[in-house]
Amino acid sequence: MTSLNINIPGSQYQAMLGVGGIGTRAFFALNGYHTLGREESRSGHFIDRQDHCKLHIISHYVKALLGEEFVTLPIGKVGDDEAGRHLLLEMAAAGLDLRYVQSLPGAQTLYSFCFIYPDGSGVNLATDNSACDQLKPEDVARAEADFFHYQARGVALAAPEVPLDARRKLLQLATQSHFFRVAAFNSAEVVTAVDMGMLAQTDLLALNQDEAAAVAGIRSDDGSSRSIVEATLARLQAVNSTLQVTITAGKGGSWSWNGKNLRHVPAFPTQMVSTAGAGDAFLAGMIAGLATNLSLPHAQELGTLVAALSVTSPHTINSEIERQSLRSFSSKFKLDLSEPVKRLLQD
């Protein structure tokens, strides 16, 4: 595995500390293209895919892209069960520092269930009584010494699938230590997060189109992607005028807002197998790009590239993603990448 062409000790950031879901998931392929109804029965079959949850996916890609010298510290909990033990082995093998990941006796590792439609899109359902739900602010506070150690040289990631209070504690510690603060929230909790003041301690907010619509108080099918993006940004600027934002729209590409300019990047051509985990791959690519001193628009481009390659795998973590595979992919599809991104892919 080869990391991006970057000197981490000379970069702005040397570590990422993050909270979020650590768990596994089953995939069920639905027969029929129409959206599953509230009381509908539908046939289908299980798919043999390896799945992981948000913190694991993002941390894995960040580590793979930035290499051994970039310290990646997930903070979370798994159950003391077969799934939890397997996940800990996988994360350790990927080079993640697991000093703040606890195994809880008697608790169940986070489990989710994904319905997949024939076009590869899907809906994810997750348990709400797992070990991840037991992550408390005091568990996050255990990492305070590492926040202090990487003061002004770290990235903090507050990802879904753990309680909002734990994420708020992470953002508070990150603010005290002058970290670059990245947050994501699902559609059901994003308005609550805004009301809790969490965006005041966020530098980059990562949303998908449905989550963006929830922020704006509209339906995700009300109007074009651009109109939803503009309505969302208008709402967010009233909350935090310096907030940077990314919004993914699936095949419609992604949008980024750096506080002044709105940029749209189309989805890159790819050989899609499964879209599961694509949004997490995109965010991981963006974080890696920002850690290598890319501007937000160029980091968005790198995130788009990572997401495009991620969906060529049936698994939510494409273990082949690293510098050489990204370069080969961009060459295969003759992608017109910017010079800063090209330099990261060079030998």
C-alpha positions as CSV (number, residue, x, y, z in Angstrom):
1,M,0.0,0.0,0.0
2,T,1.3,3.4,-0.9
3,S,0.1,6.6,0.7
4,L,-0.3,10.0,-1.0
5,N,2.9,11.8,-2.0
6,I,3.1,14.0,1.1
7,N,5.5,14.7,4.0
8,I,3.3,14.4,7.0
9,P,5.8,16.0,9.5
10,G,5.8,19.1,7.2
11,S,2.0,19.2,6.8
12,Q,-0.4,21.2,8.8
13,Y,-2.0,18.2,10.5
14,Q,-0.4,15.1,11.9
15,A,-3.3,13.3,13.6
16,M,-7.1,12.6,13.5
17,L,-9.1,11.9,16.6
18,G,-12.7,10.9,15.9
19,V,-15.9,9.5,17.3
20,G,-18.6,7.6,15.4
21,G,-20.0,4.2,14.7
22,I,-17.9,1.1,14.8
23,G,-20.0,-1.9,13.8
24,T,-21.1,-4.2,11.0
25,R,-24.1,-4.5,8.6
26,A,-26.0,-7.0,6.5
27,F,-27.1,-6.3,3.0
28,F,-30.4,-7.4,1.5
29,A,-31.1,-7.1,-2.2
30,L,-34.7,-6.1,-2.9
31,N,-36.5,-7.4,-6.0
32,G,-38.2,-4.5,-7.8
33,Y,-37.2,-0.9,-8.4
34,H,-40.0,1.0,-6.7
35,T,-39.4,2.4,-3.2
36,L,-40.3,0.1,-0.4
37,G,-43.7,1.0,1.0
38,R,-44.6,1.4,4.7
39,E,-46.6,-1.8,4.9
40,E,-45.3,-3.6,1.9
41,S,-43.9,-7.1,1.8
42,R,-41.0,-7.6,-0.7
43,S,-38.9,-10.6,-1.7
44,G,-35.1,-10.5,-2.1
45,H,-31.9,-12.1,-0.9
46,F,-28.9,-11.5,1.3
47,I,-25.7,-10.3,-0.4
48,D,-22.2,-11.5,0.7
49,R,-20.6,-8.2,1.4
50,Q,-18.3,-7.0,4.1
51,D,-19.6,-3.9,5.8
52,H,-18.4,-1.4,8.4
53,C,-19.8,1.7,10.1
54,K,-18.9,5.4,9.7
55,L,-15.9,5.9,12.0
56,H,-14.2,2.7,10.9
57,I,-14.7,3.5,7.2
58,I,-13.5,7.1,7.4
59,S,-10.6,6.2,9.7
60,H,-9.4,3.4,7.4
61,Y,-9.3,5.5,4.3
62,V,-7.6,8.4,6.1
63,K,-4.9,6.1,7.4
64,A,-4.5,4.4,4.0
65,L,-4.2,7.7,2.2
66,L,-1.9,9.5,4.7
67,G,0.3,6.6,5.8
68,E,2.1,5.4,8.9
69,E,3.3,8.9,10.0
70,F,-0.3,10.2,10.3
71,V,-1.8,9.1,13.7
72,T,-5.4,8.0,13.5
73,L,-7.1,7.6,16.9
74,P,-10.8,6.4,16.8
75,I,-12.7,6.8,20.1
76,G,-15.6,4.4,20.5
77,K,-17.0,1.1,21.9
78,V,-17.7,-2.3,20.6
79,G,-19.4,-5.3,22.2
80,D,-17.4,-8.1,23.7
81,D,-18.8,-10.4,21.0
82,E,-17.5,-12.1,17.8
83,A,-18.3,-9.1,15.7
84,G,-16.5,-6.7,18.0
85,R,-13.4,-8.8,18.2
86,H,-13.3,-9.2,14.5
87,L,-13.6,-5.5,13.9
88,L,-10.8,-4.7,16.4
89,L,-8.5,-7.1,14.5
90,E,-9.4,-5.4,11.2
91,M,-8.8,-1.9,12.6
92,A,-5.5,-2.8,14.2
93,A,-4.4,-4.5,10.9
94,A,-5.1,-1.2,9.1
95,G,-2.8,0.7,11.4
96,L,-5.4,2.4,13.5
97,D,-4.4,3.3,17.1
98,L,-7.1,1.6,19.3
99,R,-6.1,2.9,22.7
100,Y,-9.5,4.6,23.0
101,V,-11.7,1.9,21.6
102,Q,-13.3,-0.2,24.4
103,S,-14.7,-3.6,24.3
104,L,-17.8,-3.8,26.6
105,P,-18.8,-7.1,28.2
106,G,-22.5,-7.9,27.8
107,A,-23.0,-5.2,25.1
108,Q,-23.8,-5.8,21.4
109,T,-21.6,-4.4,18.7
110,L,-23.5,-1.9,16.5
111,Y,-25.4,-3.7,13.8
112,S,-27.3,-2.3,10.8
113,F,-29.3,-3.6,8.0
114,C,-29.2,-2.2,4.5
115,F,-31.9,-2.7,1.8
116,I,-30.3,-2.5,-1.7
117,Y,-32.4,-1.7,-4.8
118,P,-31.4,-3.1,-8.2
119,D,-29.7,0.2,-9.2
120,G,-27.3,0.0,-6.2
121,S,-29.0,2.6,-4.1
122,G,-30.2,1.7,-0.6
123,V,-31.7,2.5,2.8
124,N,-29.8,1.8,6.0
125,L,-31.4,0.9,9.4
126,A,-29.2,0.7,12.5
127,T,-29.7,-0.6,16.1
128,D,-30.1,2.1,18.8
129,N,-29.0,0.0,21.8
130,S,-25.5,-1.0,20.8
131,A,-22.1,-0.5,22.5
132,C,-21.8,2.7,20.4
133,D,-24.9,4.1,22.2
134,Q,-23.0,3.8,25.5
135,L,-20.2,6.2,24.4
136,K,-20.3,9.0,27.0
137,P,-18.6,12.4,27.2
138,E,-16.3,11.1,29.9
139,D,-15.1,8.4,27.5
140,V,-14.1,11.1,25.0
141,A,-12.4,13.1,27.8
142,R,-10.0,10.2,28.2
143,A,-8.3,11.4,25.0
144,E,-7.7,15.0,26.4
145,A,-3.9,14.4,26.6
146,D,-3.7,13.6,22.9
147,F,-5.7,16.6,22.0
148,F,-3.2,18.7,23.9
149,H,-0.3,16.8,22.4
150,Y,-1.5,17.6,18.8
151,Q,-2.6,21.1,19.6
152,A,-3.2,23.1,16.4
153,R,-2.0,20.0,14.4
154,G,-5.0,17.7,14.5
155,V,-8.3,17.0,12.8
156,A,-11.3,16.1,14.9
157,L,-14.1,14.0,13.4
158,A,-17.6,13.9,15.0
159,A,-19.4,11.3,13.0
160,P,-22.9,9.7,13.4
161,E,-23.9,6.5,15.2
162,V,-22.9,7.7,18.7
163,P,-24.8,10.0,21.1
164,L,-24.7,13.7,20.3
165,D,-23.4,14.5,23.8
166,A,-20.2,12.5,23.1
167,R,-19.8,14.3,19.8
168,R,-20.3,17.6,21.4
169,K,-17.5,16.8,24.0
170,L,-15.2,15.9,21.1
171,L,-15.8,19.2,19.4
172,Q,-15.3,21.1,22.7
173,L,-11.9,19.4,23.2
174,A,-11.0,20.1,19.6
175,T,-11.9,23.7,20.0
176,Q,-9.8,24.1,23.1
177,S,-6.8,22.5,21.2
178,H,-7.4,24.4,18.0
179,F,-8.1,21.4,15.9
180,F,-9.7,21.5,12.5
181,R,-13.2,20.3,13.4
182,V,-15.3,18.1,11.0
183,A,-18.9,17.1,11.8
184,A,-21.6,15.0,10.2
185,F,-25.2,14.3,11.3
186,N,-27.9,12.1,10.0
187,S,-31.2,13.6,8.8
188,A,-33.1,12.8,12.1
189,E,-30.6,14.6,14.3
190,V,-29.1,17.4,12.3
191,V,-31.7,20.0,13.4
192,T,-31.1,19.0,17.1
193,A,-27.4,19.4,16.6
194,V,-28.0,22.9,15.2
195,D,-30.2,23.7,18.2
196,M,-27.5,22.4,20.6
197,G,-25.0,24.9,19.2
198,M,-22.7,22.2,17.8
199,L,-22.1,24.0,14.5
200,A,-20.5,26.9,16.4
201,Q,-17.7,24.5,17.1
202,T,-17.5,23.1,13.6
203,D,-15.2,24.1,10.7
204,L,-16.5,21.7,8.1
205,L,-20.0,20.2,8.0
206,A,-20.5,17.2,5.8
207,L,-24.0,16.5,4.6
208,N,-25.8,14.4,1.9
209,Q,-28.7,15.9,0.0
210,D,-31.3,14.5,2.4
211,E,-29.5,15.8,5.4
212,A,-29.1,19.2,3.7
213,A,-32.8,19.3,3.1
214,A,-33.5,18.6,6.7
215,V,-31.3,21.6,7.7
216,A,-33.2,23.8,5.3
217,G,-36.6,22.5,6.5
218,I,-37.7,21.2,3.1
219,R,-38.1,17.8,1.4
220,S,-35.2,16.3,-0.4
221,D,-37.3,16.0,-3.6
222,D,-38.5,19.7,-3.4
223,G,-36.6,21.4,-6.2
224,S,-33.2,20.8,-7.8
225,S,-30.1,19.9,-6.0
226,R,-28.8,23.4,-6.4
227,S,-31.9,24.9,-4.9
228,I,-31.6,22.6,-1.9
229,V,-27.9,23.5,-1.5
230,E,-28.6,27.2,-1.7
231,A,-31.5,27.0,0.9
232,T,-29.2,24.9,3.2
233,L,-26.4,27.4,3.0
234,A,-28.7,30.3,3.7
235,R,-29.8,28.5,6.9
236,L,-26.3,27.6,7.9
237,Q,-24.8,31.0,7.4
238,A,-27.3,32.4,9.9
239,V,-25.9,29.9,12.4
240,N,-22.2,30.1,11.7
241,S,-21.0,32.5,9.0
242,T,-17.5,31.0,8.8
243,L,-18.7,27.4,8.4
244,Q,-17.4,25.4,5.4
245,V,-19.9,22.9,3.9
246,T,-19.8,19.9,1.6
247,I,-23.0,18.3,0.3
248,T,-23.0,15.1,-1.7
249,A,-25.8,14.3,-4.1
250,G,-25.0,10.8,-5.3
251,K,-24.8,10.6,-9.1
252,G,-25.4,14.4,-9.1
253,G,-21.9,14.9,-7.7
254,S,-21.0,17.1,-4.8
255,W,-21.0,20.8,-3.7
256,S,-18.6,22.7,-1.5
257,W,-18.9,26.0,0.1
258,N,-15.7,27.7,1.5
259,G,-17.5,30.7,3.0
260,K,-17.3,32.7,-0.2
261,N,-17.7,30.4,-3.3
262,L,-20.0,27.6,-4.1
263,R,-18.4,24.9,-6.3
264,H,-20.0,21.8,-7.9
265,V,-17.9,18.8,-8.9
266,P,-19.7,16.1,-11.1
267,A,-19.4,12.5,-10.0
268,F,-16.5,10.9,-11.9
269,P,-17.2,8.0,-14.3
270,T,-16.8,4.6,-12.7
271,Q,-17.8,1.0,-12.8
272,M,-20.3,1.0,-9.9
273,V,-20.8,-2.2,-7.9
274,S,-22.3,-0.7,-4.7
275,T,-22.8,2.9,-3.5
276,A,-22.7,1.8,0.2
277,G,-20.0,3.7,2.0
278,A,-19.4,6.2,-0.9
279,G,-20.3,9.2,1.2
280,D,-17.9,8.1,4.0
281,A,-15.2,7.5,1.4
282,F,-15.8,11.0,0.0
283,L,-15.4,12.6,3.4
284,A,-12.3,10.6,4.1
285,G,-10.8,11.8,0.9
286,M,-11.6,15.4,1.8
287,I,-10.1,15.1,5.2
288,A,-6.9,13.5,3.7
289,G,-6.8,16.3,1.2
290,L,-7.1,19.0,3.8
291,A,-4.5,17.3,5.9
292,T,-2.1,17.6,2.9
293,N,-2.8,21.3,2.7
294,L,-5.2,21.2,-0.3
295,S,-7.7,23.9,-0.6
296,L,-11.4,22.9,0.0
297,P,-12.2,22.7,-3.7
298,H,-9.1,20.6,-4.4
299,A,-9.9,18.4,-1.4
300,Q,-13.4,18.0,-2.8
301,E,-11.9,16.7,-6.0
302,L,-9.8,14.2,-4.1
303,G,-12.9,13.1,-2.2
304,T,-14.8,12.6,-5.4
305,L,-11.9,10.5,-6.7
306,V,-11.8,8.3,-3.6
307,A,-15.6,7.9,-3.7
308,A,-15.5,6.9,-7.4
309,L,-13.0,4.1,-6.7
310,S,-14.8,3.0,-3.5
311,V,-18.0,2.1,-5.4
312,T,-16.1,-0.4,-7.6
313,S,-16.0,-2.7,-4.6
314,P,-19.0,-4.6,-3.2
315,H,-17.7,-3.9,0.3
316,T,-18.0,-0.6,2.2
317,I,-14.2,-0.5,2.6
318,N,-12.4,-0.9,-0.7
319,S,-9.1,-2.3,0.6
320,E,-7.4,-1.5,-2.7
321,I,-7.6,2.3,-2.3
322,E,-4.2,4.0,-2.0
323,R,-2.1,6.3,-4.1
324,Q,-1.2,3.9,-6.9
325,S,-4.8,2.6,-7.4
326,L,-6.1,6.1,-7.4
327,R,-3.6,7.1,-10.0
328,S,-4.4,4.1,-12.2
329,F,-8.1,4.8,-11.9
330,S,-7.7,8.4,-12.9
331,S,-5.6,7.3,-15.9
332,K,-8.1,4.6,-16.9
333,F,-10.9,7.1,-17.1
334,K,-8.8,10.0,-18.3
335,L,-9.9,12.2,-15.5
336,D,-8.9,15.9,-15.8
337,L,-7.5,16.3,-12.3
338,S,-6.1,19.6,-10.9
339,E,-2.3,19.9,-10.5
340,P,-2.4,19.8,-6.7
341,V,-4.3,16.5,-6.8
342,K,-2.0,15.1,-9.5
343,R,1.0,15.8,-7.3
344,L,-0.4,13.8,-4.5
345,L,-0.7,10.8,-6.8
346,Q,2.8,11.0,-8.2
347,D,5.5,8.5,-7.3
